[in-house]
Amino acid sequence: MAIAVNDSNFEEIVLKSEQPVLVDFWAEWCGPCKMMLPIVEEISKEFEGKLTVAKVDVDSSQGTAAKFGIRNIPTILFFKGGAVVDKQVGAVPKASLVGKIEKLL
């Protein structure tokens, strides 16, 4: 299950994570974000224990979205060791994300 992350807990959950983290920046009103929701949830189950999956609502966590320069959603950032190591903007097939995740692990 993806973890809901916001401005107040982003550093603790994402930046200090011992394992790689996929962060999905999304909004309730965003159609492509809704298309990505089941894919992100599947990934969170398939990679449980190896990858942390987090979701940031850009409307309620504008500080975090601004810090990472999120201008288009959905945007998925991949973190390892507290740093952004890869990025995916827009709705994509699950295989595209899995390929990026496998490079992180």
N, CA, C and O atoms as CSV, one atom per row, in Angstrom:
chain,resi,resn,atom,element,x,y,z
A,1,MET,N,N,0.847,-1.190,0.000
A,1,MET,CA,C,0.000,0.000,0.000
A,1,MET,C,C,0.888,1.248,0.000
A,1,MET,O,O,1.829,1.345,0.788
A,2,ALA,N,N,0.592,2.179,-0.867
A,2,ALA,CA,C,1.357,3.421,-0.931
A,2,ALA,C,C,1.103,4.249,0.324
A,2,ALA,O,O,-0.010,4.285,0.850
A,3,ILE,N,N,2.153,4.910,0.789
A,3,ILE,CA,C,2.079,5.744,1.990
A,3,ILE,C,C,1.764,7.177,1.573
A,3,ILE,O,O,2.399,7.716,0.667
A,4,ALA,N,N,0.788,7.790,2.230
A,4,ALA,CA,C,0.493,9.202,1.974
A,4,ALA,C,C,1.551,10.043,2.673
A,4,ALA,O,O,1.738,9.939,3.885
A,5,VAL,N,N,2.234,10.869,1.907
A,5,VAL,CA,C,3.313,11.694,2.435
A,5,VAL,C,C,2.955,13.153,2.195
A,5,VAL,O,O,2.320,13.485,1.194
A,6,ASN,N,N,3.369,14.033,3.124
A,6,ASN,CA,C,3.072,15.456,2.986
A,6,ASN,C,C,4.295,16.289,3.361
A,6,ASN,O,O,5.367,15.749,3.632
A,7,ASP,N,N,4.121,17.600,3.374
A,7,ASP,CA,C,5.236,18.500,3.671
A,7,ASP,C,C,5.895,18.178,5.015
A,7,ASP,O,O,7.112,18.301,5.147
A,8,SER,N,N,5.112,17.771,6.003
A,8,SER,CA,C,5.665,17.580,7.344
A,8,SER,C,C,6.410,16.252,7.527
A,8,SER,O,O,7.310,16.172,8.362
A,9,ASN,N,N,6.054,15.211,6.767
A,9,ASN,CA,C,6.723,13.924,6.989
A,9,ASN,C,C,7.565,13.453,5.798
A,9,ASN,O,O,8.098,12.343,5.829
A,10,PHE,N,N,7.694,14.274,4.750
A,10,PHE,CA,C,8.419,13.870,3.549
A,10,PHE,C,C,9.870,13.505,3.859
A,10,PHE,O,O,10.364,12.467,3.419
A,11,GLU,N,N,10.539,14.356,4.612
A,11,GLU,CA,C,11.955,14.099,4.913
A,11,GLU,C,C,12.130,12.774,5.646
A,11,GLU,O,O,12.997,11.973,5.294
A,12,GLU,N,N,11.307,12.544,6.665
A,12,GLU,CA,C,11.425,11.324,7.476
A,12,GLU,C,C,11.162,10.065,6.647
A,12,GLU,O,O,11.919,9.098,6.730
A,13,ILE,N,N,10.089,10.075,5.849
A,13,ILE,CA,C,9.690,8.871,5.120
A,13,ILE,C,C,10.499,8.667,3.845
A,13,ILE,O,O,10.875,7.538,3.532
A,14,VAL,N,N,10.771,9.734,3.108
A,14,VAL,CA,C,11.424,9.596,1.801
A,14,VAL,C,C,12.934,9.785,1.887
A,14,VAL,O,O,13.695,8.897,1.504
A,15,LEU,N,N,13.363,10.925,2.384
A,15,LEU,CA,C,14.784,11.257,2.337
A,15,LEU,C,C,15.633,10.414,3.288
A,15,LEU,O,O,16.808,10.174,3.011
A,16,LYS,N,N,15.060,9.965,4.395
A,16,LYS,CA,C,15.817,9.159,5.357
A,16,LYS,C,C,15.571,7.662,5.199
A,16,LYS,O,O,16.012,6.874,6.035
A,17,SER,N,N,14.879,7.265,4.149
A,17,SER,CA,C,14.557,5.846,3.946
A,17,SER,C,C,15.815,5.019,3.688
A,17,SER,O,O,16.732,5.454,2.991
A,18,GLU,N,N,15.835,3.833,4.260
A,18,GLU,CA,C,16.943,2.901,4.057
A,18,GLU,C,C,16.877,2.246,2.676
A,18,GLU,O,O,17.891,1.795,2.142
A,19,GLN,N,N,15.688,2.201,2.116
A,19,GLN,CA,C,15.520,1.550,0.807
A,19,GLN,C,C,15.109,2.587,-0.240
A,19,GLN,O,O,14.706,3.695,0.113
A,20,PRO,N,N,15.208,2.237,-1.525
A,20,PRO,CA,C,14.772,3.172,-2.571
A,20,PRO,C,C,13.293,3.538,-2.391
A,20,PRO,O,O,12.513,2.765,-1.835
A,21,VAL,N,N,12.927,4.723,-2.870
A,21,VAL,CA,C,11.558,5.219,-2.716
A,21,VAL,C,C,11.040,5.717,-4.058
A,21,VAL,O,O,11.722,6.463,-4.760
A,22,LEU,N,N,9.828,5.299,-4.406
A,22,LEU,CA,C,9.098,5.831,-5.551
A,22,LEU,C,C,8.099,6.821,-4.971
A,22,LEU,O,O,7.305,6.459,-4.103
A,23,VAL,N,N,8.128,8.068,-5.439
A,23,VAL,CA,C,7.187,9.080,-4.956
A,23,VAL,C,C,6.325,9.545,-6.122
A,23,VAL,O,O,6.823,10.089,-7.107
A,24,ASP,N,N,5.027,9.321,-5.987
A,24,ASP,CA,C,4.044,9.711,-6.996
A,24,ASP,C,C,3.441,11.059,-6.592
A,24,ASP,O,O,2.710,11.144,-5.605
A,25,PHE,N,N,3.752,12.115,-7.361
A,25,PHE,CA,C,3.153,13.434,-7.145
A,25,PHE,C,C,1.882,13.491,-7.979
A,25,PHE,O,O,1.933,13.316,-9.196
A,26,TRP,N,N,0.734,13.736,-7.332
A,26,TRP,CA,C,-0.569,13.622,-7.986
A,26,TRP,C,C,-1.542,14.646,-7.407
A,26,TRP,O,O,-1.217,15.373,-6.469
A,27,ALA,N,N,-2.740,14.685,-7.985
A,27,ALA,CA,C,-3.842,15.495,-7.453
A,27,ALA,C,C,-5.161,14.791,-7.757
A,27,ALA,O,O,-5.275,14.059,-8.739
A,28,GLU,N,N,-6.136,15.020,-6.914
A,28,GLU,CA,C,-7.454,14.390,-7.038
A,28,GLU,C,C,-8.124,14.706,-8.373
A,28,GLU,O,O,-8.799,13.846,-8.939
A,29,TRP,N,N,-7.952,15.911,-8.879
A,29,TRP,CA,C,-8.620,16.371,-10.105
A,29,TRP,C,C,-7.912,15.942,-11.388
A,29,TRP,O,O,-8.400,16.233,-12.480
A,30,CYS,N,N,-6.782,15.264,-11.281
A,30,CYS,CA,C,-5.930,14.939,-12.430
A,30,CYS,C,C,-6.307,13.581,-13.031
A,30,CYS,O,O,-6.125,12.543,-12.395
A,31,GLY,N,N,-6.832,13.595,-14.256
A,31,GLY,CA,C,-7.230,12.357,-14.934
A,31,GLY,C,C,-6.092,11.360,-15.114
A,31,GLY,O,O,-6.243,10.198,-14.736
A,32,PRO,N,N,-4.940,11.781,-15.687
A,32,PRO,CA,C,-3.828,10.838,-15.838
A,32,PRO,C,C,-3.327,10.282,-14.499
A,32,PRO,O,O,-2.844,9.151,-14.432
A,33,CYS,N,N,-3.447,11.092,-13.430
A,33,CYS,CA,C,-3.051,10.608,-12.099
A,33,CYS,C,C,-3.939,9.432,-11.681
A,33,CYS,O,O,-3.461,8.454,-11.107
A,34,LYS,N,N,-5.229,9.542,-11.974
A,34,LYS,CA,C,-6.165,8.463,-11.634
A,34,LYS,C,C,-5.861,7.208,-12.438
A,34,LYS,O,O,-6.059,6.093,-11.955
A,35,MET,N,N,-5.373,7.392,-13.684
A,35,MET,CA,C,-4.987,6.235,-14.496
A,35,MET,C,C,-3.782,5.520,-13.884
A,35,MET,O,O,-3.663,4.299,-13.992
A,36,MET,N,N,-2.895,6.271,-13.247
A,36,MET,CA,C,-1.677,5.701,-12.666
A,36,MET,C,C,-1.920,5.053,-11.300
A,36,MET,O,O,-1.116,4.237,-10.851
A,37,LEU,N,N,-3.016,5.409,-10.645
A,37,LEU,CA,C,-3.285,4.919,-9.290
A,37,LEU,C,C,-3.209,3.401,-9.167
A,37,LEU,O,O,-2.497,2.914,-8.289
A,38,PRO,N,N,-3.915,2.618,-10.012
A,38,PRO,CA,C,-3.832,1.162,-9.837
A,38,PRO,C,C,-2.429,0.618,-10.125
A,38,PRO,O,O,-2.018,-0.375,-9.524
A,39,ILE,N,N,-1.698,1.257,-11.033
A,39,ILE,CA,C,-0.333,0.813,-11.352
A,39,ILE,C,C,0.577,1.039,-10.151
A,39,ILE,O,O,1.356,0.161,-9.780
A,40,VAL,N,N,0.477,2.210,-9.550
A,40,VAL,CA,C,1.303,2.532,-8.387
A,40,VAL,C,C,0.985,1.579,-7.227
A,40,VAL,O,O,1.888,1.127,-6.524
A,41,GLU,N,N,-0.302,1.278,-7.034
A,41,GLU,CA,C,-0.688,0.349,-5.965
A,41,GLU,C,C,-0.151,-1.065,-6.233
A,41,GLU,O,O,0.323,-1.730,-5.312
A,42,GLU,N,N,-0.224,-1.523,-7.490
A,42,GLU,CA,C,0.323,-2.842,-7.835
A,42,GLU,C,C,1.816,-2.894,-7.539
A,42,GLU,O,O,2.308,-3.868,-6.970
A,43,ILE,N,N,2.529,-1.852,-7.922
A,43,ILE,CA,C,3.974,-1.793,-7.688
A,43,ILE,C,C,4.270,-1.833,-6.189
A,43,ILE,O,O,5.214,-2.494,-5.758
A,44,SER,N,N,3.458,-1.121,-5.390
A,44,SER,CA,C,3.707,-1.106,-3.944
A,44,SER,C,C,3.569,-2.505,-3.353
A,44,SER,O,O,4.283,-2.848,-2.410
A,45,LYS,N,N,2.667,-3.313,-3.888
A,45,LYS,CA,C,2.500,-4.695,-3.401
A,45,LYS,C,C,3.619,-5.597,-3.917
A,45,LYS,O,O,4.188,-6.383,-3.159
A,46,GLU,N,N,3.932,-5.482,-5.206
A,46,GLU,CA,C,4.938,-6.354,-5.818
A,46,GLU,C,C,6.345,-6.146,-5.259
A,46,GLU,O,O,7.127,-7.092,-5.172
A,47,PHE,N,N,6.662,-4.919,-4.885
A,47,PHE,CA,C,8.013,-4.611,-4.415
A,47,PHE,C,C,8.052,-4.367,-2.911
A,47,PHE,O,O,8.993,-3.761,-2.400
A,48,GLU,N,N,7.028,-4.841,-2.203
A,48,GLU,CA,C,6.964,-4.668,-0.754
A,48,GLU,C,C,8.217,-5.251,-0.107
A,48,GLU,O,O,8.633,-6.366,-0.422
A,49,GLY,N,N,8.811,-4.480,0.804
A,49,GLY,CA,C,10.021,-4.922,1.480
A,49,GLY,C,C,11.299,-4.520,0.747
A,49,GLY,O,O,12.380,-4.546,1.335
A,50,LYS,N,N,11.186,-4.148,-0.537
A,50,LYS,CA,C,12.357,-3.746,-1.326
A,50,LYS,C,C,12.309,-2.278,-1.718
A,50,LYS,O,O,13.343,-1.650,-1.944
A,51,LEU,N,N,11.082,-1.732,-1.795
A,51,LEU,CA,C,10.864,-0.379,-2.283
A,51,LEU,C,C,9.746,0.264,-1.472
A,51,LEU,O,O,8.701,-0.349,-1.249
A,52,THR,N,N,9.967,1.496,-1.033
A,52,THR,CA,C,8.906,2.259,-0.389
A,52,THR,C,C,8.159,3.023,-1.475
A,52,THR,O,O,8.781,3.651,-2.332
A,53,VAL,N,N,6.839,2.973,-1.445
A,53,VAL,CA,C,6.027,3.703,-2.420
A,53,VAL,C,C,5.228,4.759,-1.656
A,53,VAL,O,O,4.477,4.451,-0.731
A,54,ALA,N,N,5.413,6.018,-2.075
A,54,ALA,CA,C,4.761,7.140,-1.399
A,54,ALA,C,C,3.992,7.974,-2.413
A,54,ALA,O,O,4.334,8.014,-3.595
A,55,LYS,N,N,2.943,8.642,-1.927
A,55,LYS,CA,C,2.129,9.520,-2.777
A,55,LYS,C,C,2.076,10.891,-2.119
A,55,LYS,O,O,1.850,11.009,-0.915
A,56,VAL,N,N,2.291,11.930,-2.933
A,56,VAL,CA,C,2.220,13.305,-2.444
A,56,VAL,C,C,1.136,14.037,-3.220
A,56,VAL,O,O,1.225,14.183,-4.439
A,57,ASP,N,N,0.106,14.499,-2.504
A,57,ASP,CA,C,-0.948,15.311,-3.108
A,57,ASP,C,C,-0.399,16.727,-3.262
A,57,ASP,O,O,-0.152,17.415,-2.272
A,58,VAL,N,N,-0.206,17.162,-4.519
A,58,VAL,CA,C,0.431,18.463,-4.762
A,58,VAL,C,C,-0.414,19.633,-4.263
A,58,VAL,O,O,0.125,20.707,-3.996
A,59,ASP,N,N,-1.716,19.448,-4.135
A,59,ASP,CA,C,-2.575,20.525,-3.644
A,59,ASP,C,C,-2.389,20.757,-2.148
A,59,ASP,O,O,-2.425,21.901,-1.693
A,60,SER,N,N,-2.192,19.693,-1.382
A,60,SER,CA,C,-2.053,19.852,0.064
A,60,SER,C,C,-0.589,19.889,0.511
A,60,SER,O,O,-0.309,20.180,1.674
A,61,SER,N,N,0.335,19.602,-0.387
A,61,SER,CA,C,1.767,19.622,-0.048
A,61,SER,C,C,2.533,20.450,-1.078
A,61,SER,O,O,3.454,19.963,-1.734
A,62,GLN,N,N,2.136,21.691,-1.201
A,62,GLN,CA,C,2.723,22.554,-2.226
A,62,GLN,C,C,4.203,22.839,-1.983
A,62,GLN,O,O,4.953,23.050,-2.936
A,63,GLY,N,N,4.628,22.847,-0.725
A,63,GLY,CA,C,6.029,23.099,-0.412
A,63,GLY,C,C,6.933,22.018,-0.974
A,63,GLY,O,O,7.966,22.311,-1.576
A,64,THR,N,N,6.542,20.771,-0.776
A,64,THR,CA,C,7.338,19.649,-1.289
A,64,THR,C,C,7.317,19.635,-2.809
A,64,THR,O,O,8.351,19.412,-3.438
A,65,ALA,N,N,6.165,19.868,-3.404
A,65,ALA,CA,C,6.075,19.899,-4.863
A,65,ALA,C,C,6.979,20.998,-5.435
A,65,ALA,O,O,7.661,20.782,-6.437
A,66,ALA,N,N,6.985,22.162,-4.806
A,66,ALA,CA,C,7.821,23.267,-5.278
A,66,ALA,C,C,9.309,22.940,-5.103
A,66,ALA,O,O,10.124,23.238,-5.977
A,67,LYS,N,N,9.650,22.332,-3.981
A,67,LYS,CA,C,11.055,22.000,-3.694
A,67,LYS,C,C,11.653,21.117,-4.793
A,67,LYS,O,O,12.826,21.254,-5.141
A,68,PHE,N,N,10.837,20.215,-5.332
A,68,PHE,CA,C,11.330,19.287,-6.350
A,68,PHE,C,C,10.925,19.700,-7.770
A,68,PHE,O,O,11.060,18.918,-8.711
A,69,GLY,N,N,10.427,20.933,-7.917
A,69,GLY,CA,C,10.148,21.479,-9.239
A,69,GLY,C,C,9.051,20.759,-9.998
A,69,GLY,O,O,9.116,20.636,-11.221
A,70,ILE,N,N,8.036,20.278,-9.275
A,70,ILE,CA,C,6.942,19.557,-9.918
A,70,ILE,C,C,6.028,20.565,-10.614
A,70,ILE,O,O,5.362,21.369,-9.961
A,71,ARG,N,N,6.006,20.512,-11.937
A,71,ARG,CA,C,5.158,21.423,-12.711
A,71,ARG,C,C,4.041,20.688,-13.439
A,71,ARG,O,O,2.989,21.262,-13.721
A,72,ASN,N,N,4.273,19.437,-13.736
A,72,ASN,CA,C,3.273,18.614,-14.417
A,72,ASN,C,C,3.007,17.378,-13.571
A,72,ASN,O,O,3.913,16.835,-12.939
A,73,ILE,N,N,1.762,16.945,-13.568
A,73,ILE,CA,C,1.436,15.715,-12.847
A,73,ILE,C,C,0.670,14.782,-13.778
A,73,ILE,O,O,-0.018,15.252,-14.684
A,74,PRO,N,N,0.771,13.485,-13.577
A,74,PRO,CA,C,1.592,12.866,-12.546
A,74,PRO,C,C,3.087,12.964,-12.860
A,74,PRO,O,O,3.506,12.857,-14.013
A,75,THR,N,N,3.866,13.168,-11.815
A,75,THR,CA,C,5.325,13.053,-11.894
A,75,THR,C,C,5.735,12.048,-10.838
A,75,THR,O,O,5.309,12.129,-9.686
A,76,ILE,N,N,6.557,11.111,-11.235
A,76,ILE,CA,C,7.080,10.120,-10.299
A,76,ILE,C,C,8.579,10.333,-10.186
A,76,ILE,O,O,9.306,10.304,-11.180
A,77,LEU,N,N,9.032,10.551,-8.945
A,77,LEU,CA,C,10.457,10.684,-8.676
A,77,LEU,C,C,10.940,9.431,-7.968
A,77,LEU,O,O,10.239,8.863,-7.130
A,78,PHE,N,N,12.138,9.011,-8.315
A,78,PHE,CA,C,12.757,7.845,-7.701
A,78,PHE,C,C,13.924,8.332,-6.850
A,78,PHE,O,O,14.831,9.001,-7.347
A,79,PHE,N,N,13.893,7.992,-5.566
A,79,PHE,CA,C,14.921,8.422,-4.621
A,79,PHE,C,C,15.752,7.224,-4.175
A,79,PHE,O,O,15.239,6.117,-4.013
A,80,LYS,N,N,17.034,7.466,-3.983
A,80,LYS,CA,C,17.916,6.459,-3.387
A,80,LYS,C,C,18.936,7.229,-2.558
A,80,LYS,O,O,19.583,8.148,-3.061
A,81,GLY,N,N,19.079,6.858,-1.298
A,81,GLY,CA,C,20.004,7.554,-0.421
A,81,GLY,C,C,19.656,9.020,-0.222
A,81,GLY,O,O,20.546,9.846,-0.023
A,82,GLY,N,N,18.368,9.352,-0.275
A,82,GLY,CA,C,17.919,10.719,-0.040
A,82,GLY,C,C,18.032,11.648,-1.234
A,82,GLY,O,O,17.758,12.843,-1.117
A,83,ALA,N,N,18.436,11.110,-2.395
A,83,ALA,CA,C,18.592,11.944,-3.585
A,83,ALA,C,C,17.722,11.437,-4.726
A,83,ALA,O,O,17.456,10.240,-4.824
A,84,VAL,N,N,17.276,12.354,-5.595
A,84,VAL,CA,C,16.513,11.968,-6.783
A,84,VAL,C,C,17.483,11.324,-7.771
A,84,VAL,O,O,18.491,11.926,-8.142
A,85,VAL,N,N,17.173,10.097,-8.194
A,85,VAL,CA,C,18.052,9.397,-9.136
A,85,VAL,C,C,17.376,9.137,-10.483
A,85,VAL,O,O,18.048,8.779,-11.450
A,86,ASP,N,N,16.061,9.311,-10.556
A,86,ASP,CA,C,15.348,9.125,-11.817
A,86,ASP,C,C,14.002,9.834,-11.716
A,86,ASP,O,O,13.557,10.205,-10.630
A,87,LYS,N,N,13.360,10.015,-12.882
A,87,LYS,CA,C,12.110,10.779,-12.930
A,87,LYS,C,C,11.263,10.269,-14.088
A,87,LYS,O,O,11.789,9.873,-15.128
A,88,GLN,N,N,9.946,10.281,-13.896
A,88,GLN,CA,C,9.012,9.940,-14.964
A,88,GLN,C,C,7.866,10.934,-14.906
A,88,GLN,O,O,7.209,11.070,-13.875
A,89,VAL,N,N,7.625,11.632,-16.013
A,89,VAL,CA,C,6.530,12.610,-16.063
A,89,VAL,C,C,5.453,12.073,-16.989
A,89,VAL,O,O,5.739,11.609,-18.093
A,90,GLY,N,N,4.206,12.144,-16.524
A,90,GLY,CA,C,3.076,11.693,-17.327
A,90,GLY,C,C,2.707,10.252,-17.054
A,90,GLY,O,O,3.438,9.513,-16.395
A,91,ALA,N,N,1.549,9.869,-17.580
A,91,ALA,CA,C,1.060,8.500,-17.419
A,91,ALA,C,C,1.839,7.584,-18.358
A,91,ALA,O,O,1.995,7.876,-19.543
A,92,VAL,N,N,2.324,6.470,-17.807
A,92,VAL,CA,C,3.112,5.513,-18.591
A,92,VAL,C,C,2.673,4.100,-18.242
A,92,VAL,O,O,2.038,3.887,-17.209
A,93,PRO,N,N,3.005,3.125,-19.096
A,93,PRO,CA,C,2.694,1.737,-18.767
A,93,PRO,C,C,3.498,1.267,-17.549
A,93,PRO,O,O,4.575,1.787,-17.256
A,94,LYS,N,N,2.961,0.296,-16.867
A,94,LYS,CA,C,3.611,-0.257,-15.678
A,94,LYS,C,C,5.037,-0.708,-15.979
A,94,LYS,O,O,5.933,-0.504,-15.159
A,95,ALA,N,N,5.261,-1.316,-17.140
A,95,ALA,CA,C,6.584,-1.835,-17.498
A,95,ALA,C,C,7.648,-0.740,-17.483
A,95,ALA,O,O,8.801,-1.006,-17.144
A,96,SER,N,N,7.278,0.480,-17.844
A,96,SER,CA,C,8.232,1.598,-17.827
A,96,SER,C,C,8.721,1.867,-16.407
A,96,SER,O,O,9.912,2.085,-16.182
A,97,LEU,N,N,7.792,1.851,-15.454
A,97,LEU,CA,C,8.168,2.096,-14.058
A,97,LEU,C,C,8.960,0.928,-13.487
A,97,LEU,O,O,9.937,1.128,-12.765
A,98,VAL,N,N,8.540,-0.290,-13.810
A,98,VAL,CA,C,9.231,-1.476,-13.301
A,98,VAL,C,C,10.696,-1.481,-13.781
A,98,VAL,O,O,11.597,-1.834,-13.021
A,99,GLY,N,N,10.923,-1.092,-15.032
A,99,GLY,CA,C,12.280,-1.026,-15.553
A,99,GLY,C,C,13.148,-0.067,-14.755
A,99,GLY,O,O,14.305,-0.365,-14.459
A,100,LYS,N,N,12.589,1.082,-14.408
A,100,LYS,CA,C,13.329,2.072,-13.614
A,100,LYS,C,C,13.576,1.561,-12.202
A,100,LYS,O,O,14.648,1.784,-11.640
A,101,ILE,N,N,12.591,0.878,-11.627
A,101,ILE,CA,C,12.721,0.348,-10.273
A,101,ILE,C,C,13.813,-0.724,-10.238
A,101,ILE,O,O,14.625,-0.745,-9.312
A,102,GLU,N,N,13.842,-1.598,-11.218
A,102,GLU,CA,C,14.823,-2.673,-11.237
A,102,GLU,C,C,16.257,-2.125,-11.297
A,102,GLU,O,O,17.177,-2.747,-10.767
A,103,LYS,N,N,16.450,-0.968,-11.938
A,103,LYS,CA,C,17.772,-0.341,-11.960
A,103,LYS,C,C,18.175,0.171,-10.564
A,103,LYS,O,O,19.360,0.238,-10.236
A,104,LEU,N,N,17.170,0.529,-9.754
A,104,LEU,CA,C,17.438,1.047,-8.405
A,104,LEU,C,C,17.797,-0.047,-7.415
A,104,LEU,O,O,18.577,0.177,-6.489
A,105,LEU,N,N,17.240,-1.206,-7.606
A,105,LEU,CA,C,17.375,-2.274,-6.597
A,105,LEU,C,C,18.681,-3.041,-6.700
A,105,LEU,O,O,18.921,-3.960,-5.917
